[in-house]
Amino acid sequence: MNGKISLCMIVKNEEAVLGRCLESARGLADEIVIADTGSDDRTREIAAKYTGKIFSFAWTDDFSAARNFSFSKASGEYLLWLDADDMIPSASAEIFLRLKERLSSLPEEEKPDVIMCPYDTGRDESGTACTYLRERILRRASLPVWQGCVHECIEPKGKVEYSDFRVEHRPADKPRGSRNLEIYRKNIARGRKLTARDKFYYGRELYYNRLYTEACAVLEEMLNDPSGWYVNKIEACKILALSRLAEGKPERALSDLLQSLRYAEPRAGILVEIAGIFKERGQYAEAIWWYSAALNCRDHSAEGDFDQPAARSLFPLLGLTCCCYESGDKDGAVRYHRRARALFPEHPSVRFNEEFFRSEHLI
């Protein structure tokens, strides 16, 4: 099917969000393939309103196995994947249709194998989307294969192209559970060997579940693995440091954060954490230096980072406001507060500072 695109999804008990996702994709893909891994709600009924290609897949504690199955049932030249709690904004739908038209007109030798697209995975405290790139559209002829039992991915290969086609992740409002951690542990018990990427995500799941000592051990192992991706290593340093802080070990946390500077240009999220440690010590001059550095950091989402815009704006501005005030520089504190107010006037911390400075007759 020259230029045709198949939307491939894996689902289980997604009645709350699946309709929203498929409605946002209406009229975009040439076929929709649904692999159901054991729903006992209205998921299949909802899916049937949009496609007849609904298949059952026995769950094996392996997201990649399920996704590879969904890909195997597709007939399009290109494969688009979405999660049930994703959606395609209307502006992105127009971009997708233009991309689809271009792909159908390209000669074989110019066709991309992978199209990387921005993925908006939520909003940070500043209200700005946290974005990183994902391998969103893949050419079936290049035999794309999902890897990883959790936080699965496809390693980009061949001709890679970048698009402005965005997907938004809008999960249902429910607490983070231990499902991913349990899947990792089941696979490890079965003898599965973890890659460096697996170790990063496994360590992160351990941290989310407050198993800090275990998280530190896994993340340290990941950092010592020469095959680890530098972007993941930088983030691993941050999660490792947060685990140390949770254990009451700020000195170890500082060392972990500084270790990240070995791998690439500093990231704002790292610098904000470093500044916070100095702030807690009452070393305000040092904290001010690190917060100021965070303000000047670049957006690294194009490299695959989990970019948090607030780490380059709101967080350092709030930190600078506090540190300047505590060190006696009230004019500096007001100056940084005004910058924060101009950008985030409704943020609770900014509004609190506004009331405080007014009570002090500083503004």
N, C-alpha and C positions, 0 to 999 in steps of 0.2 A: 504493500500500500504506500505508494510514493507520497511522501509529505504528510501522511496521516499521523495523528497523534492519539495514543491510547492513554487514558487516565487510569492508573492502577492504585488500588487502595487495599489495606488490610483493616478489618474492623472486628470489634466484639462489644456488644451492648453499648452502642453509640446512638441510641434513639434521641438523646437530648441534643446532639449536634450534627448528626449526619445530614439531615435535610438541609440545614443551613449551608454546609459545605457543598453538597451536590447542586444546590440551587445557584450558588455563586459560580459554579463551573458549567452551568447550562449553556449549550450552544458553542462551547469551546473545543472540547475533545471530540474526536470522531467515534470513539467508543469508550465505555466505562467498564472496567473490570473490578469486581469486588471479591476479595477473598475473606470469607467470614470464618473466624477461628473459634466459634462456639457461642454465638449470641443466643440468649433466651428471652430477649425483649422484642421490641418492634423494629429492630435494625434491618432485618431482611425485608420486611414489609415496606419500609421507607426506601431502601435501595431499589426495590422492584419498580418504583415509580419512575426511575431514571435509567434503568438498564435491565436487560435480561441475562447478562453475563455475571451471575452470582455463583460462586463456588465455595464449597466447604473445604476447610483445611484443618486438620487435627493439630491443635496447639502442641508445640514441642519445647516450650521455654526458649524460643529462638526467633527473634523478630526478623532476622535476615532470611531464615528459611521460609517464613510466611511471605515476605516481600518478593523473594525470588520465585515463589510459586505464582504470585499474582502477575509478575512479569511474564512467566511462561505461558500464561493464558491470553496474552495480548497479541494483536495482529498488526498494530500500527508500526510505521517506520520509526517513530519516536515514542518514548515512554515517559509520561509525566506522573509523578507520584505526589500524593497528598495524604495527610492524616485526617481522620474524621473531624477533628477539632481545628482544622485549618479552614481558611476561606480565601477567596480571590477577590480583592477589591475591584470595584467597577473600572477604575482607571487602569488597573493591571490587565483586566479582560481585553481592553482595546490594544494594549501592548502585545498581549499573547496572540491575538488574531493577526496582527501585522507580522509578528515573528513566524507564525504558522505559514502565512502566505509566502514569506521569503524562503523558508525552508523548502517548500514545495517547488520553488523555481530554481534552486541552486543546482549546478551540475554536481555529479557524484564526488568529484575530487575536492569540492569546496564545502561539502556538508560537515558540520561539526559533529563530534562524537558525544560531547558533554556541553551542556549549557548551564553555567553557574548563575544563580539568581539570588537576590537578597531575601532573607527570611526574617520577618519581624516577629519576634517571639514573646513580646510583652512590653510593658511600660515600666520604666524605672521611676524613681521618686520625682524626677523632673517632669514626668509625663511624656518623655520622649521614647520612641520605640527602641528596644534593644535589638540590634540587627547583626546578622552574620550571613555569609554566603553558603549556599547548599547546592549540591549537584542535583538540579531540579528536573531537567529534561535530558534524556539519554537516548542515543541512537541504538536501536535493537541490534543492528548488525555488528556493533562493537562488543556485543556479549557482556553487557554490564552485570556485575555480580555484587550483591549486598554482602557485607561482612560485619560480624559482631553480633552477639546474641542480644545485646541491649545497646541503645544509642548507635544503631547500625548506620553504615555509610557505604558509598561506592567510591573507590579510589579513582579520581579522574585520570583518564588516559586518552591518548590520541589527540585529536584537534579539539581544544577547549575554547569555548566562546563565553562571553559575559553578556547578560541581558538585564534590563531594568524591570523585568517581569517580577513582581513582588507577590509573596504569599504571606498572609498574616496567620499567626498561631493564636487561637482564642479558646483556650481550654475552659471546660466547665469549672465553676468555682468549687473546688474540693481540695482538701489538704493533701500535701505530698505524702504518699504512703511508702511502704517498704517493698513494693512489687519488684522494682528493678534490682534492688539488693538481693532479694530472694532468688531471682532468676540467675544472677551472677553466681550465687552460692551453690545453686543446684548444678550449674554447668561446671563449676570448679570441682564439686564432689564427683562428677562423672569423668573427671580427668581432662577437662578442656584446658589447654594452655593459653594463658592470657597474653595478648600482644601488648606493646607499649600503650597503644590507644585504649585497649581494654583496661589496663591498669589505671590509667588516668580517670576513666569514667567510673570504674569500680571504687577507686579511692574517693571520688566525689560523692558517690552514693553512700559510702560509709560515713563521710562527714555530714551529709544531710540527715542521716539517722543517728547522729551524735555519738558515733563509735570512733572517737577521736584518736585514740592510741593505734587502733587498727588502720584507720585512714592514713595516719602518718607513715606507718610501715609500708603500706602499699604505694603511696605517693613517692616516698624516698626510693623505692625500688624502680618506679617508673622514671624518675629523674636520672637514675644511674643506667638506664637502658639506652644505648647509643642509637637505637632505631626510633626513639621517640621524636615526635614532631615538635619543633621549637615553640610553636604557638601553644600547644598543649602543655609544654614544660613551663612556660611562663605562668599559665593559669594554675598549674599544679603547685607552683611556689606560693601563689596566693592562697589556695585552699589549704595547703600545708600550714601556712602561717596562721590562718583562721582557726585551724585545729589546735595549734600551739596556744593561741590566745584563749581558747575555750578551756584549755588545761591549766591556764594561769602561768604560761611560760613566755612572757613578752620578749625576752632576749633571744630565745630560739626563733620566735616569730620574725624578729627583725633580721636575723641571719638568713632565714628562708626567703624573705622578700628581697633582700639585697642579692641573693643568688640569681634571681630572675634577670638581673642586669647582664649576666654572662651570655644570654641567649640572643638578645636583639635590643633594639631601641626601647627605652623605658615606656611602660604602659601607665596610663593615668590611674587605673585602679590599684596598681601596685604602689604608686607614689602616695596616693591618698592613705593607704594603710600604713605606710612608713610614717607619714606625717602624724597620723593618729596615735602611733606609739609614742612619739616625742611629745605630743600634746598631753597625753595621759601622764607623762613624767613631769610636766610643767616646764619642759624645754621649748618655750614658745618660739624663740628665734629659729631653732632648727626646724620646728614644725612649719613655720611660715615659709621657710625655704622650700620644703618638699611640697607643700600645698601650691605654692607659686609655680613650681615645676610642672605639677599636674595640670594646671590651667593651660600650659603651653604644649601639652602633648597632642599628637595627631590622632585622628580616627584610624584605627588599624583593622576595621571590619573587612576591608578588601583582602586582607591576608588570611582571613578565617577566624579572627579573634571574636570572642563574645563581647562586642563593644557595648559599654554602658556610658551613654553620653553624659549622664549626671556626674561621672567621675572626672570629666573634663570641664565641668561648669558648676553645678549646684554644690556638690560635696566640697570641693576646695574653697569656694566662695564662703560657705558657711564656716568652714574651718578657719579661714583667714579672718573672718569677722570675730570669731571667738578669741583666737590667739592674739590678735592685735589689741583687743579690749583688755584681756588678761595681762598683757605685757605693758599696759599703760598708754598704748597708742590709740586713743579714742577716735581721733580723726581718721586714722587708717581703718578702724573697725567700721565706722559709718560709711566710709568710701566703699569698702567691699560689700557692706550690706546693701547699699544703693544699687550696686551692680547685680546682686542677687535678686533684689526686688524688681529691677527692670526686666529680668528674664523669667522669674518665677514668682509673680506677685501673690499667688494664692497658696503657695506651699506653706504648710503649718509652721515650719521652723522660721521661714522668712517673716511670716505674720507675727510670730512671737517676738522676733528681734525688733520688728517695727514698733510694736507696743512698748517694748523695753526701752528702746532709744528715745521714744517720745516721753516716757515717764522720767527719763534722765535728762530731758530737755536738750538732747544732743541733735535732734532733728525737728 
